[in-house]
Amino acid sequence: MSITHIEHIGIAVENMKEAIAYYEKVLGLACYKIEEVADQKVRTAFFQVGQTKVELLETTDPEGPIGKFIAKRGPGIHHLAFAVEDVAESLKSAEEQGVQLIDARPRKGAEGLNIGFLHPKSTFGVLTEFCGKR
Ligand code: ZN
């Protein structure tokens, strides 16, 4: 596996509008895109910070993964995404080393990239995502 950088940090928010205002007005970052990922029952807002993005996540359904996360743990950091060359190969490599996967094979995420998640039980409590063009 070859990780090149942190692609993004996913942050679960209760109110996207208020969260965007904080990132824009207080931190001076510009939201360059808002995208709904129907599959994940989530609306995302992106901010570029160097090579890395901040991805705000607001649920579109209380039963979706972000809705459940907030109900259980409150808003805050939800996941860490590493940029990799090849998502399928990286998932396979992690699995071979005993890591429990959420996604056995890549699926489509925001921005048209392939994504795949590792289970936080196997990653010291951090929901971990691989993200890449392949
Ligand atoms: Zn993500």
Backbone and ligand atoms as CSV (ligand in chain L), in Angstrom:
chain,resi,resn,atom,element,x,y,z
A,1,MET,N,N,0.836,-1.192,0.000
A,1,MET,CA,C,0.000,0.000,0.000
A,1,MET,C,C,0.871,1.241,0.000
A,2,SER,N,N,0.457,2.256,-0.733
A,2,SER,CA,C,1.245,3.489,-0.683
A,2,SER,C,C,0.340,4.695,-0.429
A,3,ILE,N,N,0.417,5.186,0.800
A,3,ILE,CA,C,-0.356,6.363,1.196
A,3,ILE,C,C,0.466,7.596,0.850
A,4,THR,N,N,-0.148,8.550,0.157
A,4,THR,CA,C,0.607,9.743,-0.240
A,4,THR,C,C,0.368,10.933,0.688
A,5,HIS,N,N,-0.852,11.065,1.207
A,5,HIS,CA,C,-1.159,12.166,2.131
A,5,HIS,C,C,-2.526,11.936,2.763
A,6,ILE,N,N,-2.900,12.803,3.671
A,6,ILE,CA,C,-4.259,12.749,4.200
A,6,ILE,C,C,-5.156,13.447,3.186
A,7,GLU,N,N,-6.055,12.686,2.590
A,7,GLU,CA,C,-6.932,13.230,1.542
A,7,GLU,C,C,-7.947,14.177,2.161
A,8,HIS,N,N,-8.630,13.702,3.220
A,8,HIS,CA,C,-9.561,14.587,3.920
A,8,HIS,C,C,-9.829,14.102,5.331
A,9,ILE,N,N,-10.401,14.998,6.117
A,9,ILE,CA,C,-10.893,14.659,7.440
A,9,ILE,C,C,-12.395,14.887,7.397
A,10,GLY,N,N,-13.158,13.879,7.753
A,10,GLY,CA,C,-14.620,13.956,7.725
A,10,GLY,C,C,-15.141,14.395,9.089
A,11,ILE,N,N,-15.967,15.422,9.082
A,11,ILE,CA,C,-16.489,15.971,10.331
A,11,ILE,C,C,-18.018,15.970,10.288
A,12,ALA,N,N,-18.619,15.279,11.250
A,12,ALA,CA,C,-20.079,15.210,11.330
A,12,ALA,C,C,-20.607,16.485,11.971
A,13,VAL,N,N,-21.537,17.142,11.277
A,13,VAL,CA,C,-22.115,18.381,11.816
A,13,VAL,C,C,-23.642,18.246,11.882
A,14,GLU,N,N,-24.228,18.974,12.806
A,14,GLU,CA,C,-25.689,18.949,12.938
A,14,GLU,C,C,-26.335,19.941,11.987
A,15,ASN,N,N,-25.658,21.059,11.796
A,15,ASN,CA,C,-26.217,22.127,10.963
A,15,ASN,C,C,-25.150,22.615,9.987
A,16,MET,N,N,-25.295,22.183,8.740
A,16,MET,CA,C,-24.298,22.473,7.708
A,16,MET,C,C,-24.100,23.981,7.514
A,17,LYS,N,N,-25.209,24.721,7.500
A,17,LYS,CA,C,-25.144,26.160,7.259
A,17,LYS,C,C,-24.300,26.865,8.326
A,18,GLU,N,N,-24.558,26.520,9.594
A,18,GLU,CA,C,-23.801,27.135,10.692
A,18,GLU,C,C,-22.343,26.700,10.650
A,19,ALA,N,N,-22.114,25.442,10.331
A,19,ALA,CA,C,-20.737,24.937,10.278
A,19,ALA,C,C,-19.956,25.622,9.154
A,20,ILE,N,N,-20.589,25.760,7.982
A,20,ILE,CA,C,-19.922,26.428,6.857
A,20,ILE,C,C,-19.578,27.870,7.247
A,21,ALA,N,N,-20.494,28.544,7.913
A,21,ALA,CA,C,-20.245,29.936,8.322
A,21,ALA,C,C,-19.020,30.014,9.238
A,22,TYR,N,N,-18.864,29.059,10.129
A,22,TYR,CA,C,-17.684,29.031,11.006
A,22,TYR,C,C,-16.397,28.845,10.194
A,23,TYR,N,N,-16.387,27.861,9.305
A,23,TYR,CA,C,-15.168,27.601,8.528
A,23,TYR,C,C,-14.813,28.785,7.625
A,24,GLU,N,N,-15.855,29.439,7.094
A,24,GLU,CA,C,-15.596,30.564,6.183
A,24,GLU,C,C,-15.228,31.839,6.940
A,25,LYS,N,N,-16.048,32.179,7.932
A,25,LYS,CA,C,-15.855,33.482,8.580
A,25,LYS,C,C,-14.745,33.470,9.605
A,26,VAL,N,N,-14.716,32.425,10.435
A,26,VAL,CA,C,-13.712,32.388,11.505
A,26,VAL,C,C,-12.371,31.887,10.974
A,27,LEU,N,N,-12.403,30.792,10.215
A,27,LEU,CA,C,-11.137,30.208,9.749
A,27,LEU,C,C,-10.689,30.766,8.397
A,28,GLY,N,N,-11.567,31.445,7.710
A,28,GLY,CA,C,-11.173,32.073,6.443
A,28,GLY,C,C,-10.979,31.099,5.300
A,29,LEU,N,N,-11.614,29.930,5.375
A,29,LEU,CA,C,-11.537,28.953,4.292
A,29,LEU,C,C,-12.762,29.122,3.400
A,30,ALA,N,N,-12.604,28.732,2.112
A,30,ALA,CA,C,-13.733,28.875,1.199
A,30,ALA,C,C,-14.337,27.507,0.896
A,31,CYS,N,N,-15.643,27.415,1.058
A,31,CYS,CA,C,-16.347,26.186,0.677
A,31,CYS,C,C,-16.409,26.165,-0.844
A,32,TYR,N,N,-15.769,25.159,-1.470
A,32,TYR,CA,C,-15.734,25.156,-2.942
A,32,TYR,C,C,-16.761,24.224,-3.555
A,33,LYS,N,N,-17.416,23.412,-2.707
A,33,LYS,CA,C,-18.423,22.515,-3.285
A,33,LYS,C,C,-19.329,21.944,-2.210
A,34,ILE,N,N,-20.607,21.825,-2.540
A,34,ILE,CA,C,-21.551,21.105,-1.696
A,34,ILE,C,C,-22.115,19.997,-2.566
A,35,GLU,N,N,-22.070,18.778,-2.061
A,35,GLU,CA,C,-22.495,17.631,-2.868
A,35,GLU,C,C,-23.277,16.662,-2.005
A,36,GLU,N,N,-24.383,16.165,-2.550
A,36,GLU,CA,C,-25.145,15.162,-1.817
A,36,GLU,C,C,-24.731,13.777,-2.309
A,37,VAL,N,N,-24.448,12.882,-1.346
A,37,VAL,CA,C,-24.144,11.495,-1.698
A,37,VAL,C,C,-25.342,10.661,-1.226
A,38,ALA,N,N,-26.261,10.413,-2.169
A,38,ALA,CA,C,-27.541,9.774,-1.836
A,38,ALA,C,C,-27.327,8.419,-1.168
A,39,ASP,N,N,-26.401,7.679,-1.702
A,39,ASP,CA,C,-26.019,6.357,-1.216
A,39,ASP,C,C,-25.693,6.362,0.290
A,40,GLN,N,N,-25.067,7.448,0.750
A,40,GLN,CA,C,-24.641,7.552,2.143
A,40,GLN,C,C,-25.609,8.393,2.998
A,41,LYS,N,N,-26.684,8.858,2.361
A,41,LYS,CA,C,-27.683,9.701,3.051
A,41,LYS,C,C,-27.025,10.900,3.716
A,42,VAL,N,N,-26.193,11.567,2.936
A,42,VAL,CA,C,-25.385,12.626,3.496
A,42,VAL,C,C,-25.188,13.771,2.507
A,43,ARG,N,N,-25.075,14.971,3.054
A,43,ARG,CA,C,-24.703,16.136,2.264
A,43,ARG,C,C,-23.290,16.514,2.709
A,44,THR,N,N,-22.426,16.810,1.741
A,44,THR,CA,C,-21.035,17.100,2.077
A,44,THR,C,C,-20.681,18.517,1.627
A,45,ALA,N,N,-19.805,19.160,2.378
A,45,ALA,CA,C,-19.272,20.473,1.982
A,45,ALA,C,C,-17.755,20.384,2.115
A,46,PHE,N,N,-17.050,20.892,1.105
A,46,PHE,CA,C,-15.596,20.728,1.046
A,46,PHE,C,C,-14.834,22.041,1.169
A,47,PHE,N,N,-13.730,21.959,1.897
A,47,PHE,CA,C,-12.787,23.069,2.054
A,47,PHE,C,C,-11.399,22.516,1.780
A,48,GLN,N,N,-10.620,23.225,0.973
A,48,GLN,CA,C,-9.258,22.790,0.681
A,48,GLN,C,C,-8.306,23.432,1.683
A,49,VAL,N,N,-7.458,22.611,2.291
A,49,VAL,CA,C,-6.443,23.126,3.224
A,49,VAL,C,C,-5.125,22.483,2.813
A,50,GLY,N,N,-4.352,23.172,1.978
A,50,GLY,CA,C,-3.153,22.548,1.411
A,50,GLY,C,C,-3.573,21.367,0.549
A,51,GLN,N,N,-2.911,20.217,0.769
A,51,GLN,CA,C,-3.228,19.013,-0.010
A,51,GLN,C,C,-4.459,18.302,0.528
A,52,THR,N,N,-4.890,18.736,1.701
A,52,THR,CA,C,-5.931,18.021,2.441
A,52,THR,C,C,-7.237,18.809,2.389
A,53,LYS,N,N,-8.325,18.093,2.497
A,53,LYS,CA,C,-9.637,18.745,2.539
A,53,LYS,C,C,-10.285,18.512,3.885
A,54,VAL,N,N,-11.135,19.442,4.247
A,54,VAL,CA,C,-12.063,19.210,5.354
A,54,VAL,C,C,-13.405,18.921,4.690
A,55,GLU,N,N,-14.004,17.820,5.090
A,55,GLU,CA,C,-15.287,17.403,4.519
A,55,GLU,C,C,-16.341,17.439,5.620
A,56,LEU,N,N,-17.246,18.400,5.542
A,56,LEU,CA,C,-18.333,18.444,6.519
A,56,LEU,C,C,-19.432,17.493,6.067
A,57,LEU,N,N,-19.998,16.780,7.017
A,57,LEU,CA,C,-21.015,15.771,6.715
A,57,LEU,C,C,-22.279,16.066,7.507
A,58,GLU,N,N,-23.362,16.275,6.786
A,58,GLU,CA,C,-24.661,16.509,7.424
A,58,GLU,C,C,-25.618,15.443,6.915
A,59,THR,N,N,-26.300,14.788,7.829
A,59,THR,CA,C,-27.178,13.702,7.396
A,59,THR,C,C,-28.417,14.238,6.689
A,60,THR,N,N,-28.918,13.459,5.725
A,60,THR,CA,C,-30.182,13.809,5.076
A,60,THR,C,C,-31.294,12.902,5.614
A,61,ASP,N,N,-30.924,12.017,6.539
A,61,ASP,CA,C,-31.859,11.036,7.089
A,61,ASP,C,C,-31.350,10.611,8.472
A,62,PRO,N,N,-32.198,10.740,9.519
A,62,PRO,CA,C,-31.729,10.381,10.871
A,62,PRO,C,C,-31.242,8.926,10.981
A,63,GLU,N,N,-31.716,8.076,10.044
A,63,GLU,CA,C,-31.304,6.663,10.077
A,63,GLU,C,C,-30.027,6.406,9.281
A,64,GLY,N,N,-29.504,7.439,8.629
A,64,GLY,CA,C,-28.262,7.271,7.865
A,64,GLY,C,C,-27.076,7.169,8.805
A,65,PRO,N,N,-25.909,6.775,8.269
A,65,PRO,CA,C,-24.718,6.587,9.119
A,65,PRO,C,C,-24.313,7.832,9.913
A,66,ILE,N,N,-24.438,9.008,9.321
A,66,ILE,CA,C,-24.049,10.232,10.052
A,66,ILE,C,C,-25.109,10.588,11.102
A,67,GLY,N,N,-26.381,10.365,10.767
A,67,GLY,CA,C,-27.454,10.577,11.744
A,67,GLY,C,C,-27.255,9.712,12.970
A,68,LYS,N,N,-26.924,8.454,12.749
A,68,LYS,CA,C,-26.697,7.510,13.855
A,68,LYS,C,C,-25.452,7.889,14.653
A,69,PHE,N,N,-24.409,8.295,13.937
A,69,PHE,CA,C,-23.160,8.687,14.601
A,69,PHE,C,C,-23.416,9.851,15.555
A,70,ILE,N,N,-24.131,10.869,15.094
A,70,ILE,CA,C,-24.394,12.050,15.917
A,70,ILE,C,C,-25.298,11.694,17.107
A,71,ALA,N,N,-26.281,10.842,16.868
A,71,ALA,CA,C,-27.172,10.428,17.964
A,71,ALA,C,C,-26.372,9.738,19.069
A,72,LYS,N,N,-25.369,8.966,18.669
A,72,LYS,CA,C,-24.595,8.177,19.632
A,72,LYS,C,C,-23.453,8.962,20.258
A,73,ARG,N,N,-22.752,9.734,19.458
A,73,ARG,CA,C,-21.507,10.354,19.934
A,73,ARG,C,C,-21.470,11.868,19.857
A,74,GLY,N,N,-22.494,12.451,19.246
A,74,GLY,CA,C,-22.507,13.902,19.070
A,74,GLY,C,C,-21.692,14.309,17.857
A,75,PRO,N,N,-21.749,15.592,17.490
A,75,PRO,CA,C,-20.978,16.052,16.341
A,75,PRO,C,C,-19.474,16.009,16.634
A,76,GLY,N,N,-18.684,15.962,15.576
A,76,GLY,CA,C,-17.229,15.951,15.763
A,76,GLY,C,C,-16.542,15.171,14.662
A,77,ILE,N,N,-15.262,14.865,14.875
A,77,ILE,CA,C,-14.486,14.147,13.854
A,77,ILE,C,C,-15.078,12.753,13.663
A,78,HIS,N,N,-15.370,12.449,12.410
A,78,HIS,CA,C,-16.041,11.197,12.079
A,78,HIS,C,C,-15.083,10.183,11.458
A,79,HIS,N,N,-14.251,10.632,10.530
A,79,HIS,CA,C,-13.304,9.693,9.925
A,79,HIS,C,C,-12.094,10.415,9.337
A,80,LEU,N,N,-11.071,9.590,9.098
A,80,LEU,CA,C,-9.802,10.059,8.549
A,80,LEU,C,C,-9.604,9.329,7.225
A,81,ALA,N,N,-9.336,10.085,6.155
A,81,ALA,CA,C,-9.199,9.469,4.834
A,81,ALA,C,C,-7.785,9.655,4.293
A,82,PHE,N,N,-7.173,8.540,3.958
A,82,PHE,CA,C,-5.837,8.561,3.372
A,82,PHE,C,C,-5.942,8.437,1.856
A,83,ALA,N,N,-5.153,9.224,1.139
A,83,ALA,CA,C,-5.062,9.090,-0.315
A,83,ALA,C,C,-4.130,7.931,-0.626
A,84,VAL,N,N,-4.625,7.008,-1.446
A,84,VAL,CA,C,-3.807,5.860,-1.869
A,84,VAL,C,C,-3.840,5.767,-3.392
A,85,GLU,N,N,-2.878,5.039,-3.943
A,85,GLU,CA,C,-2.847,4.834,-5.391
A,85,GLU,C,C,-4.029,3.970,-5.830
A,86,ASP,N,N,-4.238,2.887,-5.091
A,86,ASP,CA,C,-5.184,1.869,-5.525
A,86,ASP,C,C,-6.001,1.403,-4.318
A,87,VAL,N,N,-7.278,1.774,-4.306
A,87,VAL,CA,C,-8.124,1.485,-3.139
A,87,VAL,C,C,-8.312,-0.024,-2.959
A,88,ALA,N,N,-8.596,-0.735,-4.049
A,88,ALA,CA,C,-8.831,-2.187,-3.960
A,88,ALA,C,C,-7.609,-2.898,-3.388
A,89,GLU,N,N,-6.453,-2.531,-3.903
A,89,GLU,CA,C,-5.211,-3.166,-3.454
A,89,GLU,C,C,-4.946,-2.838,-1.985
A,90,SER,N,N,-5.237,-1.593,-1.568
A,90,SER,CA,C,-4.996,-1.177,-0.179
A,90,SER,C,C,-5.938,-1.896,0.781
A,91,LEU,N,N,-7.206,-2.064,0.372
A,91,LEU,CA,C,-8.162,-2.803,1.217
A,91,LEU,C,C,-7.690,-4.249,1.381
A,92,LYS,N,N,-7.255,-4.844,0.288
A,92,LYS,CA,C,-6.807,-6.234,0.308
A,92,LYS,C,C,-5.593,-6.384,1.221
A,93,SER,N,N,-4.671,-5.465,1.090
A,93,SER,CA,C,-3.466,-5.511,1.902
A,93,SER,C,C,-3.796,-5.400,3.400
A,94,ALA,N,N,-4.716,-4.497,3.753
A,94,ALA,CA,C,-5.109,-4.342,5.159
A,94,ALA,C,C,-5.776,-5.617,5.660
A,95,GLU,N,N,-6.657,-6.176,4.827
A,95,GLU,CA,C,-7.369,-7.397,5.224
A,95,GLU,C,C,-6.395,-8.550,5.459
A,96,GLU,N,N,-5.414,-8.657,4.599
A,96,GLU,CA,C,-4.414,-9.725,4.730
A,96,GLU,C,C,-3.636,-9.603,6.039
A,97,GLN,N,N,-3.603,-8.373,6.572
A,97,GLN,CA,C,-2.904,-8.166,7.838
A,97,GLN,C,C,-3.841,-8.184,9.038
A,98,GLY,N,N,-5.045,-8.722,8.807
A,98,GLY,CA,C,-5.956,-8.967,9.917
A,98,GLY,C,C,-6.894,-7.831,10.260
A,99,VAL,N,N,-6.932,-6.799,9.423
A,99,VAL,CA,C,-7.823,-5.664,9.682
A,99,VAL,C,C,-9.234,-6.008,9.188
A,100,GLN,N,N,-10.223,-5.714,10.033
A,100,GLN,CA,C,-11.619,-5.907,9.643
A,100,GLN,C,C,-12.041,-4.786,8.702
A,101,LEU,N,N,-12.635,-5.167,7.566
A,101,LEU,CA,C,-13.052,-4.166,6.578
A,101,LEU,C,C,-14.539,-3.862,6.708
A,102,ILE,N,N,-14.924,-2.628,6.379
A,102,ILE,CA,C,-16.345,-2.317,6.198
A,102,ILE,C,C,-16.694,-2.566,4.731
A,103,ASP,N,N,-15.783,-2.191,3.850
A,103,ASP,CA,C,-15.978,-2.409,2.413
A,103,ASP,C,C,-14.966,-3.419,1.894
A,104,ALA,N,N,-15.476,-4.542,1.437
A,104,ALA,CA,C,-14.584,-5.572,0.885
A,104,ALA,C,C,-13.982,-5.094,-0.432
A,105,ARG,N,N,-14.747,-4.269,-1.161
A,105,ARG,CA,C,-14.198,-3.700,-2.394
A,105,ARG,C,C,-14.644,-2.242,-2.523
A,106,PRO,N,N,-13.925,-1.477,-3.350
A,106,PRO,CA,C,-14.187,-0.041,-3.433
A,106,PRO,C,C,-15.596,0.286,-3.920
A,107,ARG,N,N,-16.104,1.427,-3.459
A,107,ARG,CA,C,-17.349,1.971,-4.012
A,107,ARG,C,C,-17.115,3.436,-4.335
A,108,LYS,N,N,-18.116,4.057,-4.953
A,108,LYS,CA,C,-17.970,5.464,-5.369
A,108,LYS,C,C,-18.310,6.396,-4.206
A,109,GLY,N,N,-17.427,7.349,-3.956
A,109,GLY,CA,C,-17.671,8.342,-2.920
A,109,GLY,C,C,-17.867,9.711,-3.530
A,110,ALA,N,N,-17.770,10.736,-2.701
A,110,ALA,CA,C,-17.884,12.102,-3.197
A,110,ALA,C,C,-16.731,12.381,-4.166
A,111,GLU,N,N,-16.919,13.322,-5.043
A,111,GLU,CA,C,-15.922,13.769,-6.018
A,111,GLU,C,C,-15.529,12.671,-7.009
A,112,GLY,N,N,-16.375,11.652,-7.130
A,112,GLY,CA,C,-16.139,10.597,-8.117
A,112,GLY,C,C,-14.965,9.674,-7.822
A,113,LEU,N,N,-14.449,9.744,-6.592
A,113,LEU,CA,C,-13.307,8.898,-6.240
A,113,LEU,C,C,-13.769,7.542,-5.722
A,114,ASN,N,N,-12.909,6.565,-5.844
A,114,ASN,CA,C,-13.151,5.277,-5.208
A,114,ASN,C,C,-12.820,5.393,-3.724
A,115,ILE,N,N,-13.664,4.797,-2.906
A,115,ILE,CA,C,-13.418,4.824,-1.467
A,115,ILE,C,C,-13.654,3.439,-0.874
A,116,GLY,N,N,-13.069,3.216,0.287
A,116,GLY,CA,C,-13.316,1.991,1.035
A,116,GLY,C,C,-12.945,2.231,2.488
A,117,PHE,N,N,-13.752,1.667,3.393
A,117,PHE,CA,C,-13.546,1.917,4.825
A,117,PHE,C,C,-13.019,0.688,5.570
A,118,LEU,N,N,-12.184,0.985,6.573
A,118,LEU,CA,C,-11.721,-0.032,7.521
A,118,LEU,C,C,-12.529,0.139,8.800
A,119,HIS,N,N,-12.782,-0.958,9.483
A,119,HIS,CA,C,-13.597,-0.900,10.691
A,119,HIS,C,C,-12.807,-0.297,11.863
A,120,PRO,N,N,-13.435,0.654,12.608
A,120,PRO,CA,C,-12.706,1.284,13.730
A,120,PRO,C,C,-12.263,0.321,14.825
A,121,LYS,N,N,-12.917,-0.849,14.896
A,121,LYS,CA,C,-12.485,-1.867,15.873
A,121,LYS,C,C,-11.055,-2.321,15.600
A,122,SER,N,N,-10.665,-2.267,14.325
A,122,SER,CA,C,-9.332,-2.736,13.940
A,122,SER,C,C,-8.333,-1.601,13.803
A,123,THR,N,N,-8.776,-0.354,13.995
A,123,THR,CA,C,-7.903,0.788,13.704
A,123,THR,C,C,-7.816,1.750,14.892
A,124,PHE,N,N,-7.862,1.173,16.078
A,124,PHE,CA,C,-7.704,1.952,17.311
A,124,PHE,C,C,-8.735,3.067,17.431
A,125,GLY,N,N,-9.964,2.729,17.027
A,125,GLY,CA,C,-11.084,3.638,17.252
A,125,GLY,C,C,-11.292,4.697,16.186
A,126,VAL,N,N,-10.435,4.701,15.161
A,126,VAL,CA,C,-10.571,5.731,14.114
A,126,VAL,C,C,-11.163,5.111,12.854
A,127,LEU,N,N,-12.362,5.533,12.495
A,127,LEU,CA,C,-12.930,5.094,11.223
A,127,LEU,C,C,-12.007,5.590,10.115
A,128,THR,N,N,-11.439,4.649,9.360
A,128,THR,CA,C,-10.382,4.982,8.396
A,128,THR,C,C,-10.856,4.688,6.977
A,129,GLU,N,N,-10.609,5.632,6.103
A,129,GLU,CA,C,-11.034,5.522,4.705
A,129,GLU,C,C,-9.820,5.567,3.797
A,130,PHE,N,N,-9.871,4.752,2.756
A,130,PHE,CA,C,-8.911,4.893,1.660
A,130,PHE,C,C,-9.652,5.559,0.515
A,131,CYS,N,N,-8.932,6.387,-0.210
A,131,CYS,CA,C,-9.553,7.228,-1.199
A,131,CYS,C,C,-8.583,7.348,-2.375
A,132,GLY,N,N,-9.063,7.089,-3.583
A,132,GLY,CA,C,-8.152,7.183,-4.706
A,132,GLY,C,C,-8.856,7.086,-6.048
A,133,LYS,N,N,-8.103,7.333,-7.108
A,133,LYS,CA,C,-8.667,7.302,-8.456
A,133,LYS,C,C,-8.888,5.864,-8.933
A,134,ARG,N,N,-8.070,4.942,-8.406
A,134,ARG,CA,C,-8.244,3.532,-8.774
A,134,ARG,C,C,-8.805,2.745,-7.615
L,1,ZN,ZN,ZN,-14.581,10.559,3.590
